[in-house]
Amino acid sequence: MKYVALLSGGKDSCYNLLHCQRNGHQLVSAASLGPEPGKEELDSYMYQTVGQDAIELVARALDVPLYRRVISGHALEQGSEYGARNSASGTVGDETEDLYALLSTVKSKHPDIEGVSVGAILSNYQRVRVEHVCRRLSLTPLCYLWQRDQGELMTEMIEAGMEAILIKVAGIGLTVKHLGNTLAQMEPIFIKLNNLYGAHICGEGGEYETLTVDCPLFKHRIVLTEVETVIHSDSDFATVAYLRIKNATLQPKSITTQPVFHIPEVLEEKFASIRDHITSLEVQEDSIDTRSQPSQPSNIAGSSARSKQLSSWIAVSNVHSWESGGSVEDEVTRCFRVLQEELAQYSVELSDCTNINIFLSSMDLFSSVNAVYSTFFGTSPPARACVAVDLPAPCRVMLDCIAHSRTTERHALHVQSLSYWAPANIGPYSQAAMIDDKVFISGQIGLIPRSLSLPSPQSLAFETALSLQHVNRVTQALGTNTGGWAGHTQLAIYWLANASHLPAVLQGHSTFESKSTTPTLFLVVEHLPKNALVEKQVLLHTGRIAIPDEDDDDELVVQNRTPAFQQGDHLDIFHWEVSWFDDSNSSCAVICGRDGGDYWWSFKSPGNNACLGEAHSLKEALRSERGFNSVWARTLSVRVFYVPLRVLSFFSLCERLFETPQPPMTFIPCRNIASQGRDGWDYAICILTV
């Protein structure tokens, strides 16, 4: 695609251009924001403003037109999010809107541009705001340095022929004498300061700023002929000083060579080994087996949406529209109307949603549903999974939702940039949403991040490894952005489109989780987005638990805890897995079952029936299990996965398991259900407590 480069003049914005070129994109213009004339530096949260004297030379060295604009706004919104959650508009007077105005001008002059090059490495603050602007202008951010290891990046920049000098120092261990030094000269010092003080090797903590004087894409080299050192503040701890560029020229380059630089491997070593392990298995790529053929689901037309609040959490289940006729867009709109009405009972709105699951009757509806879905959300939409299942006609759309009433505490990772890191969101959802130390990870399919395409030729092994890596990277990025935590998976769901792939995906999971301590389900459904073969969806907990202080019961202290895990079987009819914290109500449980046939009738007594016996047997079996102590009373939400026509009194059984008032339940038809140790379950009950 044709793109515009956001230029600061520094090493990152210029090095990202090399990766844009390597990925087939065409540079047509450059854009830069800076202080008003006569003001050399501005206290901006968003932009590098030092070195603006030379930005014209950088654009001329690239041989592209430069569009500039003075920064007139201020950092009014300084939080992790920008803009409203229920609209796409920005904040009047914020410095982010200067970027919107600048790129609007560029787009009017170059209507064929589709992308924007961004040199962000670690700054979530900067990325969120650039992506907000790009979304409003229908532009794709190209952010190939995002989440890269800074030590590796520094070495790669130097080896690729990037010549950048320090024009500002503001970090511990850096002094005036370092101004004007090149990256190659400074690399050992950056590494030493990183080892001693944790300083960012690439300056992501504001330790220094650079000016690129040569780059493989430059047609000319920048030569600084006159500079002046300006001391902004002198300190024994960290001097702040910068170079004032008083005169510079362009020197023609007689020979231009193709840059040689490193492109990161798609898979890290750990996940490449998972791919190789699955590849070594004999995976049958034939059609879905007879047992997983679609059959008419039990008719749930009589059921309606239900909701419940526990503490600050709200669950809404079984949202659908049974009105026949009309477009699928109308049906989605009706579903959201139902959802809004349910949430309004608890004085919360759609913007308070943390996680939404969408079930479609056909993946052919995906684009139409997304178009309507996106109109209900703005900044940091909820996490999401969307799969196609065999919904009973005339229902084409069904959804469930988890929301939270304290929206200010929510953190979301909503990355929309093309990068080497993990896939940009292909719909109006966040890769992850966290609130109250619960982390909902959106369903991750095996897309190659830099192209948003599935591996070609299609490969179950590659897709499985990628989906695992994406979940892992999303978790790490959100943890870094929210104070640092490792995270503990309390529920994992693998969605598959082919039952014959179950053994291989099970092997991939067991390779990744050598000692499983997570309730896990493998569900075969009708179809996945983009014709993917596997999708992984996860619920985590940060492990941060507030407990009473030993010296003062009125005070709470946060400690890092690891959840406990239990699993077991009962009479070859049930299998259960549960993850919980002893000092918290947060738990997840999975109960898998088979239709017990004549076994359940042995429990039948006057006034009872088979399903009552089954429910009684199940609860009795779990009564002594520590992990289920609070499950029945603290259940917030239940998802019930079932294979149609292979269950008898199944829906009634589920209702009898839980205390009155019963929690919201969503019934989801599947073509096959497996746990970590067994295939062919008739149903699986997935329980979330708070």
C-alpha positions, 0 to 999 in steps of 0.5 A, a space after each residue: 500500500 502507499 503510505 505516509 511516514 510520520 517523521 520525528 527525524 529520529 532513528 525509530 521513525 526512519 528505521 521503520 521505513 526500511 521495514 515498510 519497504 521490505 513488506 511491499 509498501 510505497 512511501 509517497 510523503 512525510 508528515 511532522 508535528 513540531 513547536 511554533 517557530 522560535 520554540 525549539 522544544 515543547 513538553 509534549 507527551 506525544 511527539 519528539 520536538 527536539 531536532 525539528 530544525 533538521 526535519 526538512 533535511 530528512 524529508 529531502 534526503 528521502 526525496 518525498 514531500 513534507 507536510 508540517 503542522 504546529 502543535 497547538 493542543 495539549 495533553 488533555 487526556 493522559 490515561 491509557 485510553 483516548 476518546 470515548 468508548 461509545 463513539 469514534 470522536 476525539 477530544 477537542 483541544 488535545 494534542 492528538 487532534 493536531 495529528 488528525 488535522 495533519 493527516 487529514 491534510 496529507 490524505 486530501 493531497 494524496 487520496 490514494 494513501 492507505 497506511 501510516 508509518 509509525 516508529 513506536 517500540 514500547 509507548 502504548 500511549 503514543 500507539 493508542 493515539 495514532 491508531 485512534 486517528 488512523 481509524 477515523 481516517 481509514 488508514 492502517 498504521 504500519 508499526 514494525 518495531 512494536 514490542 521488539 526487543 530493544 537490544 536486538 533492535 539497536 544491533 539491527 539498526 547499526 548493522 542495517 547502515 542506520 547512522 543516527 546521532 544523539 541530539 538530546 540526553 536526559 537519562 542517568 549516565 548520559 552527559 553532554 559529552 555524549 551529544 553527537 555520538 552515533 548509535 554504534 559509538 553509544 551501543 556499549 554504553 546503552 547496554 551498560 546503563 541497561 544492566 546497571 539501572 534498567 535504562 531503555 536501550 532504545 531510549 523508550 523511557 525518554 533517556 535520549 533522542 536522536 537525529 538520523 543523518 544517514 539511512 539506506 533509503 536516503 538519497 542524500 546524507 545529512 551533514 551537520 556543519 554548525 551545532 550549539 549545545 544547550 543545557 536545559 538543566 544540569 544535575 548530578 543525577 541526569 543532565 538534560 541537554 540538546 543540540 541546536 542545529 544551526 547549519 546543515 547541508 545535504 551530501 549526494 550519495 553516489 552509491 545506493 545499496 539495498 539494505 540488509 537487515 533482520 526480519 524477525 522469525 514468525 514463530 519464537 523458538 518455543 512455538 516453532 517446536 510446537 509447530 514441528 511436533 504437530 507436523 510430525 504427527 499424521 494429521 488427517 486433513 479429510 472431511 469432518 467425521 460422521 459424528 460431527 455432522 450438523 444436526 438440528 439443535 434442540 429448539 431454544 426459541 422459548 428461552 429469553 435473555 437472562 442477566 445477573 449481578 454479583 458485586 460489580 460484575 454483570 452477566 447477560 446470556 442467551 441474547 438473540 432475536 427470534 423475529 423471522 424475516 428482515 436482514 441480518 443487520 436488523 437482527 444484530 441491531 435487535 440483539 444489541 437492543 436486548 443487550 442494552 435493556 438487560 444492562 440498563 437494569 444495573 445502570 451500566 451501558 455497552 461501553 461497560 462490556 468487558 467480554 462478548 461472545 458472538 455465535 453466528 449461523 454462518 461465517 458468511 454473515 461475519 462482515 455484515 455483523 461486524 459492520 453493525 457491531 462496530 457502530 456500538 463501540 469506540 475506544 477500547 472495545 471489549 474482548 471478543 470471540 466469534 464463531 459459527 455454530 449450528 443455531 436453530 432457524 430462524 436464529 442467525 445471531 446469538 451472543 452473551 456478555 460479561 460487563 463491569 460497573 466500574 469502567 474507570 478501572 478497565 484496561 484494554 489492549 486494542 492494537 490495530 497496527 500491522 507489525 511482527 508482534 501479533 495480529 491487528 484486530 480484524 474487527 471492532 474488539 480489543 485483543 484483551 480487556 482487564 478489570 478487577 484482575 480478570 483478563 479476557 483474551 479475545 479468540 486468537 486465530 493463526 494469522 501471520 501478523 505482518 500480513 494478517 493472512 493465514 499460512 499458505 498452504 494452510 497448515 494446522 500445525 502452523 496455525 496452532 502454534 501461532 494462536 498459542 504465541 498470539 495469546 502469550 504475546 498479548 498477555 505479556 504486553 498487557 502485563 507490561 502495560 498494567 504494572 507487571 504480572 505473569 498471569 495465570 490461565 483459569 480457562 482455555 477454550 480451543 475452537 476447531 472447524 474439523 473434528 479430525 484435527 482434535 488429536 493434533 491440537 490436543 498434542 499441541 496444547 499438551 506440549 505447550 502446557 506440559 503440566 496442565 493446571 487449567 480447565 480446558 475445552 476443545 470445541 468443534 463448531 461449524 466455521 471459524 473467521 477467515 476459514 481458520 482451522 483453530 482459535 484459542 480463547 483464554 480467561 486469565 487472572 493476574 494473580 494479584 489478590 488483596 488480603 487482610 494485613 496480618 497486623 491490621 485487619 482493616 487494611 488490605 495488602 496485595 499479594 501475588 498468588 497462584 491458583 489451585 487446580 483440581 480435576 477428577 472423574 465420576 463413574 465414567 460419566 462426568 469429568 471436571 476441572 476447576 481453578 480457584 484462589 483460596 483468598 478470592 471468589 475468582 474461579 473457573 470450572 468445567 464439567 463434561 458429561 455423557 448422557 447416562 441413559 438407564 443409569 440416571 433412572 436409578 435415581 428416579 423416585 416419586 416426584 423426581 425424574 432422571 435429570 434430577 438424579 443426574 444433577 443430584 449425583 453430580 453435586 454429591 460427587 463434587 461436594 467434597 471437592 474444595 474447588 467447588 465450595 463456593 461455585 454454586 453460590 457465587 456463579 456469575 455466568 454459565 456457558 453450556 456446550 452440547 452436541 444436539 440429539 445426543 442429550 436427553 433432559 439436558 437443559 433441565 439438568 443444567 438448571 437443577 445444578 444451580 441455586 435459585 435464582 439461577 445464573 444466566 446460561 447460554 446454550 451453544 450447539 457444537 459438533 464435538 466436545 473434548 476435554 484434555 484427556 477424552 473426546 466425545 463428551 455430550 455436553 460441557 458446562 463452563 462456569 465463571 464465578 466472582 
